[in-house]
Structures are given as structure tokens and as C-alpha cells.
């Protein structure tokens, strides 16, 4: 199965510190086995091990600050040579949950990621499943490269140059552009 949105069985709930207690914090760690592949930016990523999630919550400036850290090993096709490449990802994001009165309009959040929670729905636990999914997706690379010195594939025969030279002539000129070599451009002065 190929995932394009958060799986329904992804439930990450974190116990919150006592409301208004500025010095306390709570934390939790999860290990989740993911049997499906992720599809992102027209690229498929397979999990090579469990997804590890760590979350820590504490009250700060009238809101609940939650730091979410993810650690995972993924496998995907190299964008240059099309061979399989393993990617180790460790990333963390900070979210601020702020309480607002029921029906009150959310304030402009600017650059920060702020999640608004109605005061009357505040509980001892908070569901951070959407934010974990967002952290995973935002941690994925736009392009996967198996190594910085990957040579890609031969433009003539398509052989992966990771396995060695292919033997194709490398004269450096595209035969479709040979006619342009003989063109003369007149110098015009105005």
C-alpha cells in the first residue's frame, strides 16, 4: 500500500503538564512499524526500520509548546542513477498550542506553527497525530542522491555509471546539435 495521507491508525497522544504550570514538562516516546511506503513529490519512500517519535510538552508564554522529534531510515531511488539509496533522517519541529475562547477568531500566526485549541475542549492529553505526520512529511528530501559523487546514468545507453564506465563514445557533442556548429553569426553594429 502506498501512503499519500496520514494513516488512520496513527494515534499519538501526549499527556500535558498541569494547566499553567510553567516549570513542569511531560514527554513520551513511540516506536511505530510502518509496513507501507510513502509517496511524496512523485517519489516513493519505503521504511527500512521503525519510525521513532519523541515528543515533549511544556507551558510557555500562555501556550503549550510541544517539540516533536522523528528518527527514521528510508529507502528510495536515487534521482541521478536510479539505484536504491538509504536515507537516515533525524529532524524536530516545535509546535505551539494556544487556548482561545470558543468561537473566537484565530490570530495571525506569522512565521510560527500555532495550533488553536478551544478552551472548553482542553483535556489532560493532546492528540499530536497530525503534527507527527506533518513532521515526517516535512523531513523528506525533495531529491534523493545515493552519494555526493554519483555520476548518474549514461545519456546514450542508460547504464548506471555507479557500476562503472559503459564504453559509449564521450565526444561531448549531442549529434542533434551538429548543424549549429557550422552556423556563422554576423556581427552587426548599430
N, C-alpha and C positions, 0 to 999 in steps of 0.2 A: 504494500500500500504506500502511496506517495502523499505525504502531508503538505497541504498548502495553507492550512489554518490550524489553530490550536486544537489538539485532540480533546475530546470531551472528557477523557479520564485524567487529564492533567489538573489535579487539585493540589494547590499549595496554600495551606492556611498557616498563618503565623500568629501566635499568642502575642497580644500587645501589652506593654507595660501599663501600670495603673494610669488612668487618665490624669494628665497634668503633672505626673512625677518626672521631673526633668533629669534626675540622676540615674534612674533605672533603665535597663535595656533588656530585651529578650532576643533570643536567636534560635535558629533551627537549621538543621542540615538534612537534605534529602539526597538519595541516590535513586535514579529512575532509569530503568532499562527501556530503551526505545527501539522497537522492532521495525519501525517504519523509516523510510527515507524522507528527507525534507526537500521540497522544491522551492528554490529562491533564485530570482534573477536568471531564469532559464537554465539553471544548473541544479543537478541532483547531488545531495549530500547524504551519505549513509553514516550512521553512528557506529564507531568501532569499539565502543565501550559504553558504560553508563553515563548518563547526564548527572553531574553533581551540582547541586544548588545549595548555596548558603545564604541565609537572609538574617539581618539584624535590624531591630527596630528600636527607636528611642524618640522621646518627645523633644522637639527643638523649635523654639520660636512659635509656639502655638499650634504646631502641626506635628504629625508623626513622620519622622524621617526613617525611610527603610532603604538599606543598602542590600542589593541583590547581586551575588557573585555566581557566575556559572563557569564550569570547567567541563570540557568535552573533547573527545578525539573523533574527528570526522574523516571520511574518505570521499574524494571527488575526482573528476577528470581534470588533468592539467589543461589550462587554456592554450598552451603552446604546442605540446606534443601529444595530447590526448591520453597519456598514460595515467594510471591511478596515482594519487598523491594523498598522503595522510596529513591532516592539519590538526595541531593541538591548539585549542582555544581556551584562554582564561580571560574573563572580562567581568567588569562590575559596573553597575549603574546605581544611581541614587534617585529615589522617588520620594516626593513629599506629599503626604496625605493630609488634607486640611479639612476641618469641620466647617460646615456652613449651615445656616438655618434653612429649614425646609422651604423649597420654592425660591430661595434666594439665588440671584444670578451668579454664576461663576465669575470670578475676577479674571482679568487678563493675566495669563501666566508668564508671558515673556519668554525667556530662554529656558526656564526650569520645567521639568516634568512634574506637574502638580495634578494629583487625582483628588477630586472633590467628593466628600462623603457627607451625606446629610446627618446632622447631629442625632436625630431620633433613631437612626439605624446603626449607631455605633455599638459594637459588641466587644467582647474580650478577645476575639480573634478577627483577623482581617484576611480576606482572600486575595492573594497576590498572584494568582494563576495567570492573569492577562499580562502582568508586568514580567513574569518569568518568561512567558512566550516571547514578548517583545524583546527582552534581553537576549534570548537565544537568537532570534532573527537578526537583531542589530549587530550581533557579534560575528555573523557570517561574512566572509570576504566577498568582494564583488568579482574578483578573478582569482582563480587558484593556479599557482605556479609550483611545480614539483621541486624546483631548485632555482636559485637566482641565475645560474649559468645554463639553464635549459635552452637548447638550440632549436626546439620546435620540431617541425616536420619539413621534409624536402618539398619545395613548391612544385617540383616536376613529377616525382614518383609517389610522394605521400608517405615515404618511410620515416619512422621516428628517428631523428638524429641522436636521440638519447642512447640508442643501441649501437651507434657508430655511423661512419660515413656510408652513403648509399652508392656512390660511384657515378652519379649523374654529372655531366659536364657543368661546371660552375663558371660560365663565362660572364655572368653578372648582367647580361642584357636580355630583356624579355623579347623574344622573336616577334611579337606583335607590334613592337615599337621600332623595329629596324628602319622603316621608311622615314621616321622622323630624324634619323641620324644624317640623312643626306639633304635635309632641308636647309636652305640658306635664308636668313632673315636680314633684310636690307635695313641699314641704319638710316633713319630719317631724322632730319633736323628741322625744327620749326622756328 
